Amino acid sequence: MRIRAAHPDEAGFLSDLAVRGKEYWGYDADFLRDCRPQLAVWPDEVESRRVTVAEVDGVVVGFYSLEGGPPAGVLGLMFVEPGRIRSGIGRRLWDHAVATARDAGLAEFTIDSEPFAEPFYLAMGAVWTGSIPSSLRPGRELPHLTFTVASG
């Protein structure tokens, strides 16, 4: 597997991958339609959002975005192609995101997590620091997690 910076011309594919990743959890078509703008990756934001992809045999199979600057950042998006979930790609992307955060001088980053992905982030060492209301569905809460980046 190769992990590299995303290219602006991959933004549409990455946006679609994020929707497929969300769909994996069984959400209905209306919810997925409503999520699409929040899951979008735009070509002119790829570099500033530090969008990074994992590819296997030249095919993109996952990605993350790590936004913000010192002292704190945000893991904005992290998705793996549904057929590849639980294959180790998420862990490799996570490790790369942590190293990227360290190199960028971040002391910590937060994650407003998909509820179904919360166990993964907790297993990676993030801690639950509260919840935030969903902007899409009244009454729906999203786990708010924080990961402390250990120094080199």
N, C-alpha and C positions, 0 to 999 in steps of 0.2 A: 504494500500500500504506500502511496505517495501522498504527502500532505503539502499543499502549496497555497499561495495566495490565489484567490479567485480572480477571474478576468471579468471586466465589465460586460462583455458579450455573453456571459453565463448567467446574468441576473434573472432573466426570465425562467430559465431551467431551474435555478435555485428556488425561485418563488413557487414554482409548481411542485418541486420536491418537498418544500415546507408544507404545502397543502396535503400532499400525499402522506406525509408523516403525521399530520394531524388526523387525517382520515383513518389512519391505522387504529386509532382509539375508538372508532365506532360512532363518531359524530355524524349527525344528519347533514343533508345537502344544504339546508338553509344556514346552519351554523358555519359550515365550511365556507359558504359564500361570504358570510359576514366577517369571517376571519381573514380572508384573502388580503385585504389592505394592510392588516397588521403583520402579515407574514411576508409581505413583498420585499424583495431586494431590488434596488434600483441601480442601473449602471453607474450613475454618477456618485453613488454612495459606497460602492464596493471597497474602495481604498480607505476612506475615512472610518468606515465601520469595521475595518480589519476582517473582512469576510475571507474565510479560509476554507478550502475544500479538501476532502479526502477522495482519492481516486484509486481504482483498482483496474489494471489493464487499460488505462486511459479513459475509464468511465467514472464520472463523479458519482460517489455513493453516499456522501454526507457532507455537511458543512456546519460552520458556526460563525457568529459575528461577535466580536469583542469590542465594545464601544467605550468611549470616554478616555480620560487622562488622569494622571496621578492627582490625588492618592487613590481614587476609587473608580471602578469601571462597571460595566454591565455586560453580562453574557446575554445578548439580545435574542439570538436565535441559535438553536442547535438541533439539527435534524439528520436522521440517517434514513436512507432508502428503506421502506418498510420490509422488503424481503431480506434485508441485511441486519435488521435489529437483532440484538443479542449475539452478534458475531465478533464483537471486540472493536468495531469501528468507533462507536461512541466513546469508549474508554480512550482510544488513541487520540480522538479529537479533543477530549477533555484534557488529557495530558499536554497536548500541544497548546491548548488555550491557556492553561496554567503557566506554561513556560513563556508564552507570548505576553501574558499579564505581567509576569516577573520582569521580562526584558523591557516592558513599557513603563516600569516603575510603579505599577499598581500594588497597593498594599492589600486590597480586597476587591472583589466584584460581587455584584448582586445578581440574582436570577429571579424573575417573576415567572415561576414554573408552570408548565402544563401540569395539572394535578396528577396525571398518570405517569409523568416523568420524575416526579418528586423523589420516589425511592432511589432512582439512579443517582440524582444529585446528592442526596444524603449519603449514599454509599461512597461517593467520591470525596466526602468530607465537608460538604456544605452544611450549614446549620439553618434550621427554621428560625426566622426572625419576625414572623408575623404573616399576615395575609393582606391582599389588596383586592378591592372589588373589581370584578370583570367589567370592562367597558362595553362588552357585547350583550351580556345577559344579567338583568337585575337579579340579585340574590346569589349569584355565582361568585365564589371567592377563589383566588389564585394564591398558592403558597409563595411567600416572599422569602428567599433564602440568601444567605451570605457565605461566601467562601473567602477565607483569609489566605493570602498568598505568602507562603514561607519564603524567606530570603534565600538566595542561591545556594 
